[in-house]
Amino acid sequence: MTDTVTDVVLDLDGVLSTRDTFATLLVAAARRSPFVGVRSAPVLVRWVRAGHDVPRHAAASREVARSLLRGVTEPMYDALAHDVGTRLGRVAARASMVEVAAEGRRAGAHIVVATGSEHRLAAAFLAAAGVEHDLLLASTLRFTETGPVFDRHIRGEGKLAALREAGIDVERRRFWTDSFDDFPTARAAASVVLVAPSRYSAASYLASGLTVERLV
């Protein structure tokens, strides 16, 4: 392996952020209109019941987002994403990982942030947290008459596909993640670092036989 292994791919939620950025945005949207939150209860139940099944959980997440953001226009969403992303970037950035990104930049590494969170929200977080990066790959929305829906949702195999489509040679990258959702990317990467994983994710990586490091 050559020194290009110093180039990295960083997950956002659970890694650079200690909070789930998009879930926080959805909670903020629901608080602005309590009726929407009540109306969305059935899809929230399906989302919880999806558990660790990535395709089911991702589909339920999209359904929850569509329900909670119903009636939100693009200017309204832009303002919400900027406000939530900026606030989280200031209060929920994981200092150790912000420093990992900064050290990489100082060493000349190419830094990619790849996240299932929405692009505008993620960009606001990174700007507020001061995370310099070369490329942000994030989920995108399209706006319809009834509100935003996911145009592309970068989860599971979709994250690896997005990286490959962007010309990122994952096999020569060090990948930082907290979630077993990212196993397809982890399996392809040159090396993997687990950051504050859940018990489920830690056990799943151990059972997979994939060699991973833990952030100390």
Secondary structure by P-SEA (a helix, b strand, c coil): cccccccccccccccccccaaaaaaaaaaaaacaaaaaaaaaaaaaaaacccaaaaaaaaaaaaaaaaaccccaaaaaaaaaaaaaaaaaccccaaaaaaaaaaaaabbbbbbbccccaaaaaaaaaaacccccbbbbbbbbbccccccccccccaaaaaaaaaaaccccccbbbbbccccaaaaaaaccbbbbccccaaaaaaaaaacccccccc
